[in-house]
Amino acid sequence: MSAEGARAELRSDGLPAVTPSDAQLLERTARGDKSAFGEFVERHRGAVFRFARWCTADAADAEDVLQQTFVSAWRAAGDVRAEHGARPWLLSIARRAAAKARQRHDERRSRESSIEELGEAAGFGDERFTPERIAQATEQRTCIEAALTRLAADEREILVLRDVEGLDGAATAELLGISLAAQKSRLHRARLRWAAELRTCLDQEAQHAR
Amino acid sequence: MRGEREVAGLRCGQVLEQLSEYLEGELAPEVRGRIEAHVRACDHCARFGGVFSAAVGALRVVLRGSGEQADAHARLDDLLGRLER
């Protein structure tokens, strides 16, 4: 068979003729065909999750975004025009859901803005959060590193400069272009925030182990 | 704050606020002495001080080992080896 002939067997969107198009699957989905929707989800779930994972920078948020995206797709299947494939439409839904997830994070941050609230989130008054649990976490590393990935970029930055590279306060303040007092405050808040994320991670691990 | 109390002229919140500076040895001796007097008499602050200190120590230990990704360094060595003037 010539290359020309092989192309002729493909539809305009490049899929083999035997494969239903996104538009066909969505038409069947709109009529309540769950197997068509299942095929549609299988086709796009990887791309949606990948996009969500890097937009939210958080695996749990990405999972929420993945679910919300396909729930929305199920509900709106009859309204969408997908002649050229549904992926851009799905990614636009995922993008809105990811933006909401980021907004929730920001709101949570501003709610925890006082040192007292940060301290409580970090385990002040929690008798179960002990140096021994932290020693176990150090051996596994997972939660220590995962907690760091959940911080804002400026929080990660100051922890690495001070606690990993060992720069002193004055050098760090100069490097970041902030006052010494602002540097002290940012470091302390970042440490408390990180300890709070560490505590959350350890609690989740303990729940999974049960 | 849960269990907040005032000991040695300091509230728990004030101790909490200065924990990083305490760990770094950045406080004046008089302030340091008041914090230590508070912590000796306050279970909450003693426990949290221990947790916070252990957490910062763990962060340092774990992350200082994270610059040793062999693949990344091998690729850099490879790149540097191919640089020409």
Chai-1 contact restraints between the chains, C-beta under 6 A:
chainA,res_idxA,chainB,res_idxB,connection_type,confidence,min_distance_angstrom,max_distance_angstrom,comment,restraint_id
A,I115,B,L16,contact,1.0,0.0,6.0,A-B,restraint_1
A,I115,B,E17,contact,1.0,0.0,6.0,A-B,restraint_2
A,E116,B,M1,contact,1.0,0.0,6.0,A-B,restraint_3
A,E116,B,G13,contact,1.0,0.0,6.0,A-B,restraint_4
A,G119,B,L16,contact,1.0,0.0,6.0,A-B,restraint_5
A,G123,B,V51,contact,1.0,0.0,6.0,A-B,restraint_6
A,F124,B,F48,contact,1.0,0.0,6.0,A-B,restraint_7
A,G125,B,R2,contact,1.0,0.0,6.0,A-B,restraint_8
A,G125,B,G3,contact,1.0,0.0,6.0,A-B,restraint_9
A,G125,B,H44,contact,1.0,0.0,6.0,A-B,restraint_10
A,F129,B,V51,contact,1.0,0.0,6.0,A-B,restraint_11
A,P131,B,G50,contact,1.0,0.0,6.0,A-B,restraint_12
A,P131,B,V51,contact,1.0,0.0,6.0,A-B,restraint_13
A,P131,B,A54,contact,1.0,0.0,6.0,A-B,restraint_14
A,I134,B,A54,contact,1.0,0.0,6.0,A-B,restraint_15
A,I134,B,A55,contact,1.0,0.0,6.0,A-B,restraint_16
A,I134,B,A58,contact,1.0,0.0,6.0,A-B,restraint_17
A,T138,B,A58,contact,1.0,0.0,6.0,A-B,restraint_18
A,T138,B,V61,contact,1.0,0.0,6.0,A-B,restraint_19
A,R141,B,V62,contact,1.0,0.0,6.0,A-B,restraint_20
A,I144,B,A58,contact,1.0,0.0,6.0,A-B,restraint_21
A,I144,B,V62,contact,1.0,0.0,6.0,A-B,restraint_22
A,D163,B,L59,contact,1.0,0.0,6.0,A-B,restraint_23
A,D163,B,R60,contact,1.0,0.0,6.0,A-B,restraint_24
A,V164,B,L63,contact,1.0,0.0,6.0,A-B,restraint_25
A,V164,B,R64,contact,1.0,0.0,6.0,A-B,restraint_26
A,L187,B,S20,contact,1.0,0.0,6.0,A-B,restraint_27
A,H188,B,S20,contact,1.0,0.0,6.0,A-B,restraint_28
A,R191,B,S20,contact,1.0,0.0,6.0,A-B,restraint_29
A,A195,B,A55,contact,1.0,0.0,6.0,A-B,restraint_30
